[in-house]
Amino acid sequence: MIRRGKLFIFEGLDLSGKSTCAKAIVPWLNEQGKPAIYVKAPGQTPMGQVLRQMVIDQKVTGTTSIGYTSGVQGTLGMKYEIPTPIRDQLAIELLHLADLRETATQVILPALEAGTHVICDRFHNSTRAYAAAHKVYAGWIEQQIEWVIPQWLREQTTNILFKISVETFAERRQQYGTQDPLDNYALQFYRDVAHMYDSLVYRKVQEMYNPDRLLEHWLIVDAESPQEEVLTWVQSQIITSLWTGQLGRTAAGEVYRA
């Protein structure tokens, strides 16, 4: 019988180093004979790719298959581009929820059932944190996530929060620039995101909206430390979890089990 793989979700503000670390963890696990894949959300599935185009790029591109497609007139095979500015935040969150569902059922669950570990770059807690910063009612988001992500999957997941201050985020944004409009909000928006992450870690959101649900596992790493130290600490936590099913403790970060 194949032993089910484990899911590790890397969360936090952009420019915290979570994506760099996630991408480094996968080959490291594979080299040790522990099959693992990298999953980026949104963007891993067809739904996610369309979502990124519509919300982040704010345009949909394609190639016409008939002479007249979606209001774009032209010859067969002509490339087209349609602006997709979505003004309603609730509509955007519904798209994110659809992508969470597709990623969970079509990518993550099949990999776990096959014995492959999944290193996921953002997932449902990003939806929680960023939706709250956009002033979407947290109770509604909680209810939807209960529907789209199986409870057993959320309860057995290890969430790794790469924690940096908003000031560090601002410094890195100025130094490295940004890749999409989601990184260009006023700093108060990211303070709200960071506050929501803290609320998730320390169960404030669950106590308010769903006190009876079993809570998720969180690991907090000081992502302002040198990148090599962060990677080494995350590796130590993951390998400990895979071998023993428990999370260890070191001076480089904090393990929080709700």
C-alpha positions as CSV (number, residue, x, y, z in Angstrom):
1,M,0.0,0.0,0.0
2,I,1.4,3.4,-1.0
3,R,1.9,5.8,1.9
4,R,0.2,9.1,1.3
5,G,2.4,12.1,0.7
6,K,2.4,15.2,2.8
7,L,1.4,18.7,1.9
8,F,3.5,21.7,2.9
9,I,2.1,25.2,2.0
10,F,4.5,28.2,1.9
11,E,2.7,31.4,2.9
12,G,3.5,35.0,3.5
13,L,3.9,38.4,1.9
14,D,5.5,38.5,-1.5
15,L,9.3,39.1,-1.6
16,S,9.6,37.1,1.7
17,G,11.6,34.4,-0.1
18,K,9.0,31.7,0.1
19,S,8.9,30.9,-3.6
20,T,12.7,30.7,-3.8
21,C,12.7,28.4,-0.8
22,A,9.8,26.2,-2.1
23,K,11.6,25.7,-5.4
24,A,14.8,24.7,-3.7
25,I,13.0,22.2,-1.4
26,V,11.6,20.1,-4.2
27,P,14.9,19.0,-5.9
28,W,16.4,18.5,-2.4
29,L,13.7,16.1,-1.5
30,N,13.9,14.3,-4.8
31,E,17.6,13.8,-4.4
32,Q,16.9,12.0,-1.1
33,G,14.6,9.6,-2.8
34,K,11.5,11.4,-1.5
35,P,9.3,12.2,-4.5
36,A,8.0,15.8,-4.4
37,I,6.5,18.3,-6.8
38,Y,6.2,22.1,-6.7
39,V,2.7,23.6,-7.1
40,K,2.0,27.3,-7.5
41,A,-1.4,28.7,-6.8
42,P,-3.0,30.2,-8.7
43,G,-1.5,29.2,-12.0
44,Q,-1.0,25.4,-11.8
45,T,-4.3,24.5,-13.6
46,P,-6.1,25.8,-16.7
47,M,-8.4,27.6,-14.3
48,G,-5.5,29.1,-12.5
49,Q,-3.8,30.3,-15.8
50,V,-7.0,32.0,-16.9
51,L,-7.3,33.5,-13.4
52,R,-3.8,35.0,-13.6
53,Q,-4.5,36.4,-17.0
54,M,-7.9,38.0,-15.9
55,V,-6.9,39.3,-12.5
56,I,-3.2,39.9,-12.6
57,D,-2.5,40.7,-16.3
58,Q,-6.0,42.1,-16.6
59,K,-6.3,40.8,-20.1
60,V,-7.0,37.5,-21.9
61,T,-5.0,36.5,-24.9
62,G,-5.6,33.7,-27.4
63,T,-5.8,32.7,-31.0
64,T,-9.0,32.8,-33.1
65,S,-10.3,29.4,-34.1
66,I,-13.1,30.9,-36.3
67,G,-13.4,34.1,-38.3
68,Y,-15.2,35.9,-35.5
69,T,-14.4,35.2,-31.8
70,S,-15.4,37.0,-28.6
71,G,-16.0,40.3,-30.4
72,V,-12.7,40.1,-32.2
73,Q,-13.0,39.9,-35.9
74,G,-10.2,38.4,-38.0
75,T,-8.8,35.5,-39.9
76,L,-8.3,32.0,-38.6
77,G,-5.4,31.7,-36.3
78,M,-5.1,35.5,-35.6
79,K,-3.9,36.4,-32.1
80,Y,-6.1,38.6,-30.0
81,E,-6.2,40.3,-26.7
82,I,-9.2,41.2,-24.6
83,P,-9.0,43.6,-21.6
84,T,-10.6,42.0,-18.4
85,P,-10.6,44.6,-15.7
86,I,-12.7,43.1,-12.9
87,R,-13.9,45.7,-10.5
88,D,-15.9,43.6,-8.1
89,Q,-13.7,42.0,-5.4
90,L,-16.2,39.3,-4.6
91,A,-16.2,38.1,-8.2
92,I,-12.4,37.9,-8.0
93,E,-12.6,35.8,-4.8
94,L,-15.1,33.4,-6.4
95,L,-12.5,32.9,-9.2
96,H,-9.8,32.2,-6.6
97,L,-12.1,29.7,-4.8
98,A,-12.8,27.9,-8.1
99,D,-9.0,27.7,-8.7
100,L,-8.5,26.3,-5.1
101,R,-11.0,23.6,-5.8
102,E,-9.5,22.6,-9.1
103,T,-5.9,22.7,-7.8
104,A,-6.9,20.5,-4.7
105,T,-8.8,17.9,-6.7
106,Q,-6.8,17.8,-9.9
107,V,-3.3,18.3,-8.7
108,I,-2.7,18.1,-5.0
109,L,-4.9,15.1,-4.0
110,P,-3.8,12.8,-6.9
111,A,-0.1,13.5,-6.1
112,L,-0.6,12.8,-2.3
113,E,-2.5,9.6,-3.0
114,A,0.4,8.5,-5.3
115,G,2.9,9.0,-2.4
116,T,4.3,12.3,-3.7
117,H,4.9,15.2,-1.3
118,V,3.6,18.5,-2.4
119,I,5.4,21.8,-1.8
120,C,2.7,24.4,-2.5
121,D,3.5,28.1,-3.1
122,R,0.4,29.7,-1.6
123,F,-3.0,28.1,-1.2
124,H,-6.2,28.7,0.8
125,N,-4.7,30.8,3.6
126,S,-3.5,33.3,1.0
127,T,-7.1,33.5,-0.1
128,R,-8.1,34.1,3.5
129,A,-5.4,36.8,4.2
130,Y,-5.7,38.8,1.0
131,A,-9.5,38.6,0.9
132,A,-9.6,40.1,4.4
133,A,-7.2,42.9,3.3
134,H,-9.7,43.6,0.5
135,K,-12.4,43.9,3.1
136,V,-14.3,40.7,2.0
137,Y,-16.3,39.3,5.0
138,A,-14.0,36.7,6.6
139,G,-17.0,34.6,7.7
140,W,-18.1,34.2,4.1
141,I,-14.6,33.2,3.0
142,E,-14.4,30.6,5.9
143,Q,-17.6,29.1,4.8
144,Q,-16.5,28.8,1.2
145,I,-13.2,27.3,2.0
146,E,-15.0,24.7,4.1
147,W,-16.8,23.7,0.9
148,V,-13.9,23.7,-1.6
149,I,-11.0,22.2,0.4
150,P,-11.6,18.8,2.1
151,Q,-11.3,19.2,5.9
152,W,-9.0,16.3,6.3
153,L,-6.5,17.9,3.8
154,R,-6.5,21.2,5.7
155,E,-6.0,19.4,9.1
156,Q,-3.1,17.4,7.8
157,T,-1.3,20.3,6.1
158,T,1.7,22.0,7.5
159,N,1.6,25.8,6.7
160,I,4.9,27.5,6.7
161,L,4.6,31.3,7.2
162,F,7.6,33.3,5.9
163,K,7.4,36.3,8.2
164,I,8.8,39.6,7.3
165,S,7.9,43.1,8.4
166,V,5.9,45.4,6.0
167,E,8.9,47.7,6.1
168,T,11.2,45.0,4.8
169,F,8.6,44.2,2.1
170,A,8.7,47.9,1.1
171,E,12.5,47.9,1.0
172,R,12.6,44.8,-1.1
173,R,9.8,46.1,-3.4
174,Q,11.8,49.2,-4.0
175,Q,15.0,47.2,-4.5
176,Y,13.7,44.4,-6.7
177,G,10.6,45.9,-8.3
178,T,7.3,44.1,-8.8
179,Q,6.0,41.5,-11.2
180,D,2.3,42.1,-11.0
181,P,-0.2,44.8,-9.8
182,L,-0.9,42.8,-6.6
183,D,2.4,44.1,-5.2
184,N,1.7,47.7,-5.8
185,Y,-0.9,48.5,-3.2
186,A,-0.4,51.0,-0.4
187,L,1.6,49.6,2.6
188,Q,-1.5,49.5,4.8
189,F,-2.9,46.8,2.6
190,Y,0.1,44.6,3.4
191,R,-0.2,45.4,7.1
192,D,-3.7,44.1,6.9
193,V,-2.5,40.9,5.1
194,A,0.2,40.4,7.8
195,H,-2.3,40.9,10.6
196,M,-4.7,38.3,9.0
197,Y,-1.9,35.8,8.8
198,D,-1.1,36.3,12.5
199,S,-4.8,35.9,13.3
200,L,-4.9,32.6,11.3
201,V,-1.8,31.3,13.1
202,Y,-3.0,32.1,16.5
203,R,-6.6,30.8,15.8
204,K,-8.4,34.2,16.2
205,V,-10.3,33.8,13.0
206,Q,-11.3,30.2,13.7
207,E,-12.5,31.0,17.2
208,M,-14.7,33.8,15.8
209,Y,-16.2,32.0,12.8
210,N,-15.8,28.3,13.3
211,P,-14.7,27.4,16.9
212,D,-15.5,23.7,16.6
213,R,-13.3,22.9,13.6
214,L,-10.0,21.2,14.2
215,L,-7.2,23.7,13.5
216,E,-4.3,23.7,11.1
217,H,-0.6,23.3,11.8
218,W,1.6,26.3,11.4
219,L,5.3,26.8,11.3
220,I,6.7,30.3,11.5
221,V,10.2,31.2,10.1
222,D,12.0,34.5,10.4
223,A,12.3,35.3,6.7
224,E,14.4,38.3,7.4
225,S,17.3,35.9,8.3
226,P,19.9,35.1,5.6
227,Q,18.4,33.0,2.9
228,E,20.7,30.0,3.6
229,E,19.7,29.9,7.2
230,V,16.0,30.0,6.3
231,L,16.4,27.2,3.8
232,T,18.3,25.0,6.3
233,W,15.7,25.5,9.0
234,V,12.8,24.7,6.7
235,Q,14.6,21.6,5.5
236,S,15.1,20.5,9.1
237,Q,11.4,20.9,9.9
238,I,10.3,19.1,6.7
239,I,12.6,16.2,7.1
240,T,11.6,15.9,10.8
241,S,8.0,15.9,9.8
242,L,8.5,13.2,7.2
243,W,10.5,10.9,9.5
244,T,8.5,11.3,12.7
245,G,5.3,13.1,11.8
246,Q,6.2,15.8,14.3
247,L,7.7,19.3,13.9
248,G,11.0,20.0,15.7
249,R,12.1,23.3,17.2
250,T,15.3,25.3,16.7
251,A,16.4,28.9,17.4
252,A,15.8,30.0,13.8
253,G,12.0,29.9,13.9
254,E,8.9,29.0,15.8
255,V,6.6,26.0,15.5
256,Y,3.0,26.6,16.4
257,R,0.5,23.8,16.6
258,A,-3.0,25.0,17.1
